[in-house]
Amino acid sequence: MNYRDWEAGVPESIKGDSLWKMKAYRLALFLGDVGWRDVTRLIRDKRTVALSDQLYRALGSVSANLAEGYSRGTGKDRARFYEYSLGSARESRDWYYFDNGTLTSLFAEGLLTEAEQPCFSPKVARSGDLAQR
């Protein structure tokens, strides 16, 4: 399933929240779903059980911190949670790197398009434009 197919199946209870307008949040939820498939593969091998736990926690933390930050009243408080989310996105990337390529490649498998990729770049996060994406 690619991003567009996944997005079409998201329940209205989630899509109806104003947070859904944040593209980074939508993509983070998608990553969590895609990651579940990878975590399920990792947990079958006792050598990678710890990796599966770390990966799933990091993936889930990306969208969770965006959601919490979005709900904060001040820009400074909001930015703190967005930074946590960025840290979790980078941690997730590292866990995929340490896996040596046996897990899903979001881009190589066509799950994300070229236009969707920039939301995960450090440049976007540093620009302060994360909430607009």
PAZABA-702479 format. One record per atom (N, C-alpha, C): residue number from 1; atom name; x, y, z. Coordinates in nm, 3 decimals, m for minus. Example, Ala and Ser with C-alpha at 12.3 -4.5 7.8 and 13.67 -1.06 7.14 Angstrom:
! residues 2
 num atomo       u       v       w
   1     N   1.319  m0.569   0.780
   1    CA   1.230  m0.450   0.780
   1     C   1.320  m0.330   0.780
   2     N   1.285  m0.225   0.708
   2    CA   1.367  m0.106   0.714
   2     C   1.290   0.003   0.787
END
This chain:
! residues 133
 num atomo       u       v       w
   1     N   0.084  m0.117   0.000
   1    CA   0.000   0.000   0.000
   1     C   0.089   0.124   0.000
   2     N   0.060   0.217  m0.089
   2    CA   0.137   0.341  m0.092
   2     C   0.068   0.447  m0.005
   3     N   0.131   0.563   0.004
   3    CA   0.079   0.668   0.091
   3     C  m0.062   0.710   0.053
   4     N  m0.087   0.729  m0.073
   4    CA  m0.219   0.777  m0.117
   4     C  m0.329   0.676  m0.082
   5     N  m0.303   0.549  m0.102
   5    CA  m0.400   0.445  m0.065
   5     C  m0.423   0.444   0.086
   6     N  m0.314   0.454   0.160
   6    CA  m0.324   0.455   0.306
   6     C  m0.409   0.573   0.352
   7     N  m0.380   0.691   0.298
   7    CA  m0.451   0.812   0.339
   7     C  m0.601   0.800   0.315
   8     N  m0.639   0.737   0.206
   8    CA  m0.781   0.721   0.174
   8     C  m0.852   0.634   0.278
   9     N  m0.779   0.546   0.345
   9    CA  m0.839   0.456   0.443
   9     C  m0.837   0.504   0.587
  10     N  m0.782   0.622   0.611
  10    CA  m0.775   0.674   0.748
  10     C  m0.916   0.714   0.793
  11     N  m0.956   0.677   0.914
  11    CA  m1.091   0.708   0.962
  11     C  m1.118   0.859   0.970
  12     N  m1.242   0.896   0.949
  12    CA  m1.283   1.036   0.956
  12     C  m1.259   1.095   1.095
  13     N  m1.261   1.012   1.198
  13    CA  m1.237   1.063   1.333
  13     C  m1.097   1.123   1.345
  14     N  m1.004   1.077   1.264
  14    CA  m0.869   1.133   1.262
  14     C  m0.861   1.246   1.160
  15     N  m0.917   1.224   1.043
  15    CA  m0.913   1.326   0.938
  15     C  m0.987   1.453   0.976
  16     N  m1.087   1.441   1.063
  16    CA  m1.165   1.557   1.104
  16     C  m1.096   1.649   1.203
  17     N  m0.988   1.604   1.261
  17    CA  m0.912   1.685   1.356
  17     C  m0.829   1.788   1.278
  18     N  m0.822   1.909   1.330
  18    CA  m0.744   2.013   1.260
  18     C  m0.597   1.975   1.246
  19     N  m0.548   1.887   1.330
  19    CA  m0.410   1.838   1.321
  19     C  m0.385   1.769   1.187
  20     N  m0.488   1.712   1.128
  20    CA  m0.474   1.640   1.002
  20     C  m0.423   1.731   0.890
  21     N  m0.442   1.860   0.904
  21    CA  m0.395   1.956   0.802
  21     C  m0.242   1.961   0.794
  22     N  m0.176   1.917   0.899
  22    CA  m0.029   1.919   0.904
  22     C   0.024   1.797   0.827
  23     N   0.086   1.823   0.714
  23    CA   0.135   1.714   0.629
  23     C   0.237   1.627   0.702
  24     N   0.322   1.688   0.781
  24    CA   0.422   1.610   0.855
  24     C   0.354   1.510   0.948
  25     N   0.242   1.548   1.007
  25    CA   0.168   1.457   1.095
  25     C   0.111   1.340   1.015
  26     N   0.052   1.370   0.900
  26    CA  m0.006   1.263   0.818
  26     C   0.103   1.164   0.776
  27     N   0.217   1.216   0.735
  27    CA   0.326   1.128   0.694
  27     C   0.383   1.049   0.812
  28     N   0.386   1.110   0.929
  28    CA   0.435   1.039   1.048
  28     C   0.343   0.923   1.084
  29     N   0.212   0.944   1.073
  29    CA   0.118   0.834   1.098
  29     C   0.140   0.721   0.998
  30     N   0.161   0.758   0.874
  30    CA   0.187   0.659   0.769
  30     C   0.313   0.579   0.802
  31     N   0.418   0.649   0.844
  31    CA   0.542   0.579   0.881
  31     C   0.518   0.479   0.992
  32     N   0.436   0.517   1.090
  32    CA   0.404   0.425   1.199
  32     C   0.337   0.298   1.149
  33     N   0.244   0.316   1.055
  33    CA   0.176   0.199   0.998
  33     C   0.272   0.112   0.916
  34     N   0.352   0.174   0.833
  34    CA   0.449   0.099   0.753
  34     C   0.550   0.030   0.845
  35     N   0.590   0.101   0.949
  35    CA   0.686   0.046   1.043
  35     C   0.636  m0.076   1.116
  36     N   0.505  m0.084   1.137
  36    CA   0.448  m0.199   1.206
  36     C   0.482  m0.328   1.130
  37     N   0.477  m0.322   0.999
  37    CA   0.511  m0.438   0.916
  37     C   0.657  m0.477   0.939
  38     N   0.743  m0.378   0.947
  38    CA   0.885  m0.405   0.968
  38     C   0.912  m0.459   1.108
  39     N   0.847  m0.401   1.207
  39    CA   0.864  m0.446   1.345
  39     C   0.821  m0.592   1.359
  40     N   0.713  m0.627   1.292
  40    CA   0.664  m0.765   1.296
  40     C   0.769  m0.861   1.240
  41     N   0.839  m0.821   1.137
  41    CA   0.946  m0.905   1.081
  41     C   1.063  m0.917   1.179
  42     N   1.099  m0.805   1.240
  42    CA   1.215  m0.804   1.331
  42     C   1.192  m0.888   1.456
  43     N   1.072  m0.887   1.507
  43    CA   1.045  m0.953   1.635
  43     C   1.054  m1.106   1.623
  44     N   1.050  m1.157   1.503
  44    CA   1.057  m1.303   1.482
  44     C   1.197  m1.360   1.505
  45     N   1.296  m1.274   1.503
  45    CA   1.436  m1.317   1.522
  45     C   1.484  m1.262   1.656
  46     N   1.524  m1.349   1.746
  46    CA   1.560  m1.302   1.880
  46     C   1.677  m1.205   1.879
  47     N   1.757  m1.207   1.774
  47    CA   1.869  m1.112   1.764
  47     C   1.821  m0.969   1.740
  48     N   1.700  m0.954   1.688
  48    CA   1.651  m0.820   1.654
  48     C   1.528  m0.778   1.734
  49     N   1.497  m0.849   1.841
  49    CA   1.382  m0.812   1.925
  49     C   1.401  m0.672   1.983
  50     N   1.518  m0.644   2.036
  50    CA   1.543  m0.511   2.094
  50     C   1.533  m0.402   1.987
  51     N   1.584  m0.430   1.868
  51    CA   1.574  m0.335   1.758
  51     C   1.429  m0.308   1.723
  52     N   1.346  m0.412   1.722
  52    CA   1.205  m0.393   1.688
  52     C   1.136  m0.302   1.788
  53     N   1.167  m0.319   1.915
  53    CA   1.108  m0.234   2.019
  53     C   1.151  m0.088   2.002
  54     N   1.279  m0.068   1.984
  54    CA   1.332   0.069   1.968
  54     C   1.273   0.136   1.844
  55     N   1.267   0.062   1.735
  55    CA   1.215   0.118   1.610
  55     C   1.069   0.158   1.625
  56     N   0.988   0.071   1.683
  56    CA   0.846   0.103   1.693
  56     C   0.821   0.220   1.788
  57     N   0.896   0.226   1.897
  57    CA   0.882   0.340   1.989
  57     C   0.920   0.470   1.920
  58     N   1.029   0.467   1.845
  58    CA   1.074   0.588   1.775
  58     C   0.972   0.630   1.669
  59     N   0.923   0.535   1.589
  59    CA   0.825   0.568   1.485
  59     C   0.698   0.626   1.545
  60     N   0.649   0.565   1.653
  60    CA   0.527   0.614   1.717
  60     C   0.544   0.751   1.780
  61     N   0.663   0.777   1.825
  61    CA   0.692   0.905   1.890
  61     C   0.692   1.022   1.793
  62     N   0.716   0.997   1.666
  62    CA   0.718   1.106   1.568
  62     C   0.580   1.171   1.562
  63     N   0.476   1.094   1.537
  63    CA   0.342   1.151   1.528
  63     C   0.289   1.195   1.664
  64     N   0.321   1.120   1.768
  64    CA   0.272   1.155   1.902
  64     C   0.324   1.291   1.947
  65     N   0.451   1.318   1.922
  65    CA   0.506   1.448   1.961
  65     C   0.455   1.561   1.873
  66     N   0.430   1.535   1.746
  66    CA   0.368   1.637   1.661
  66     C   0.229   1.670   1.715
  67     N   0.154   1.567   1.753
  67    CA   0.019   1.588   1.806
  67     C   0.023   1.667   1.936
  68     N   0.113   1.632   2.024
  68    CA   0.121   1.705   2.151
  68     C   0.167   1.849   2.129
  69     N   0.265   1.868   2.046
  69    CA   0.312   2.003   2.017
  69     C   0.205   2.090   1.954
  70     N   0.129   2.033   1.863
  70    CA   0.023   2.105   1.794
  70     C  m0.081   2.156   1.893
  71     N  m0.097   2.084   2.002
  71    CA  m0.198   2.117   2.103
  71     C  m0.148   2.215   2.209
  72     N  m0.022   2.253   2.204
  72    CA   0.034   2.344   2.303
  72     C  m0.001   2.488   2.271
  73     N  m0.012   2.570   2.375
  73    CA  m0.058   2.707   2.360
  73     C   0.047   2.808   2.318
  74     N   0.171   2.784   2.349
  74    CA   0.274   2.882   2.314
  74     C   0.367   2.827   2.208
  75     N   0.423   2.917   2.130
  75    CA   0.515   2.877   2.024
  75     C   0.637   2.805   2.078
  76     N   0.687   2.853   2.192
  76    CA   0.807   2.792   2.250
  76     C   0.779   2.648   2.293
  77     N   0.665   2.628   2.357
  77    CA   0.628   2.494   2.402
  77     C   0.602   2.403   2.282
  78     N   0.535   2.457   2.181
  78    CA   0.506   2.383   2.059
  78     C   0.637   2.340   1.991
  79     N   0.730   2.433   1.981
  79    CA   0.858   2.404   1.916
  79     C   0.934   2.292   1.987
  80     N   0.923   2.289   2.119
  80    CA   0.993   2.185   2.195
  80     C   0.945   2.046   2.153
  81     N   0.814   2.029   2.141
  81    CA   0.762   1.898   2.101
  81     C   0.792   1.867   1.955
  82     N   0.793   1.969   1.871
  82    CA   0.831   1.947   1.731
  82     C   0.976   1.902   1.722
  83     N   1.060   1.955   1.810
  83    CA   1.200   1.911   1.814
  83     C   1.210   1.766   1.860
  84     N   1.127   1.728   1.958
  84    CA   1.125   1.588   2.002
  84     C   1.087   1.498   1.884
  85     N   0.988   1.542   1.808
  85    CA   0.943   1.465   1.692
  85     C   1.055   1.449   1.590
  86     N   1.126   1.557   1.565
  86    CA   1.239   1.551   1.472
  86     C   1.344   1.452   1.522
  87     N   1.371   1.456   1.651
  87    CA   1.467   1.361   1.709
  87     C   1.422   1.217   1.691
  88     N   1.293   1.192   1.708
  88    CA   1.240   1.057   1.689
  88     C   1.246   1.015   1.543
  89     N   1.222   1.109   1.452
  89    CA   1.233   1.077   1.309
  89     C   1.376   1.039   1.274
  90     N   1.471   1.112   1.330
  90    CA   1.612   1.080   1.304
  90     C   1.651   0.947   1.368
  91     N   1.597   0.922   1.487
  91    CA   1.625   0.794   1.552
  91     C   1.569   0.679   1.468
  92     N   1.449   0.696   1.416
  92    CA   1.389   0.593   1.330
  92     C   1.476   0.568   1.208
  93     N   1.522   0.676   1.148
  93    CA   1.610   0.664   1.031
  93     C   1.735   0.583   1.066
  94     N   1.791   0.610   1.184
  94    CA   1.912   0.538   1.225
  94     C   1.885   0.389   1.247
  95     N   1.771   0.356   1.308
  95    CA   1.740   0.215   1.329
  95     C   1.724   0.143   1.195
  96     N   1.665   0.210   1.098
  96    CA   1.657   0.151   0.964
  96     C   1.796   0.134   0.904
  97     N   1.882   0.231   0.926
  97    CA   2.019   0.222   0.875
  97     C   2.093   0.104   0.937
  98     N   2.079   0.087   1.068
  98    CA   2.150  m0.021   1.136
  98     C   2.100  m0.159   1.094
  99     N   1.982  m0.165   1.039
  99    CA   1.926  m0.291   0.994
  99     C   1.995  m0.341   0.867
 100     N   2.075  m0.259   0.806
 100    CA   2.150  m0.296   0.685
 100     C   2.061  m0.324   0.564
 101     N   1.949  m0.254   0.557
 101    CA   1.868  m0.257   0.436
 101     C   1.772  m0.371   0.416
 102     N   1.747  m0.452   0.518
 102    CA   1.654  m0.563   0.497
 102     C   1.509  m0.521   0.520
 103     N   1.489  m0.405   0.577
 103    CA   1.352  m0.358   0.602
 103     C   1.302  m0.271   0.488
 104     N   1.183  m0.222   0.504
 104    CA   1.118  m0.140   0.402
 104     C   1.200  m0.016   0.369
 105     N   1.211   0.013   0.243
 105    CA   1.265   0.142   0.199
 105     C   1.147   0.221   0.145
 106     N   1.106   0.322   0.220
 106    CA   0.986   0.398   0.183
 106     C   0.996   0.457   0.044
 107     N   1.115   0.496   0.005
 107    CA   1.130   0.562  m0.123
 107     C   1.155   0.460  m0.235
 108     N   1.240   0.362  m0.210
 108    CA   1.271   0.262  m0.312
 108     C   1.148   0.179  m0.348
 109     N   1.063   0.154  m0.250
 109    CA   0.943   0.074  m0.277
 109     C   0.827   0.160  m0.326
 110     N   0.849   0.289  m0.342
 110    CA   0.744   0.375  m0.395
 110     C   0.633   0.407  m0.297
 111     N   0.658   0.389  m0.168
 111    CA   0.555   0.419  m0.069
 111     C   0.537   0.568  m0.049
 112     N   0.644   0.644  m0.070
 112    CA   0.637   0.790  m0.065
 112     C   0.687   0.845  m0.198
 113     N   0.624   0.950  m0.245
 113    CA   0.667   1.013  m0.370
 113     C   0.777   1.113  m0.342
 114     N   0.840   1.162  m0.448
 114    CA   0.944   1.265  m0.434
 114     C   0.889   1.387  m0.361
 115     N   0.766   1.426  m0.390
 115    CA   0.707   1.545  m0.329
 115     C   0.683   1.527  m0.180
 116     N   0.663   1.403  m0.134
 116    CA   0.636   1.378   0.007
 116     C   0.763   1.365   0.090
 117     N   0.875   1.337   0.027
 117    CA   0.999   1.315   0.100
 117     C   1.051   1.435   0.178
 118     N   1.039   1.559   0.128
 118    CA   1.099   1.672   0.199
 118     C   1.048   1.693   0.341
 119     N   0.932   1.642   0.374
 119    CA   0.879   1.660   0.509
 119     C   0.966   1.595   0.614
 120     N   1.053   1.505   0.574
 120    CA   1.138   1.437   0.670
 120     C   1.282   1.485   0.666
 121     N   1.306   1.590   0.590
 121    CA   1.444   1.638   0.582
 121     C   1.476   1.731   0.698
 122     N   1.597   1.724   0.751
 122    CA   1.638   1.814   0.859
 122     C   1.626   1.960   0.819
 123     N   1.646   1.992   0.691
 123    CA   1.637   2.131   0.645
 123     C   1.498   2.189   0.671
 124     N   1.394   2.112   0.643
 124    CA   1.257   2.159   0.666
 124     C   1.234   2.182   0.814
 125     N   1.278   2.090   0.896
 125    CA   1.257   2.104   1.040
 125     C   1.330   2.225   1.096
 126     N   1.453   2.248   1.050
 126    CA   1.529   2.363   1.099
 126     C   1.469   2.495   1.055
 127     N   1.401   2.494   0.942
 127    CA   1.347   2.619   0.889
 127     C   1.231   2.670   0.972
 128     N   1.178   2.589   1.062
 128    CA   1.064   2.630   1.142
 128     C   0.933   2.615   1.067
 129     N   0.938   2.552   0.951
 129    CA   0.822   2.539   0.865
 129     C   0.756   2.402   0.880
 130     N   0.794   2.325   0.979
 130    CA   0.744   2.189   0.994
 130     C   0.592   2.184   1.003
 131     N   0.532   2.275   1.079
 131    CA   0.388   2.272   1.098
 131     C   0.312   2.306   0.971
 132     N   0.375   2.371   0.878
 132    CA   0.308   2.410   0.755
 132     C   0.309   2.300   0.651
 133     N   0.386   2.197   0.673
 133    CA   0.401   2.092   0.572
 133     C   0.301   1.983   0.592
END
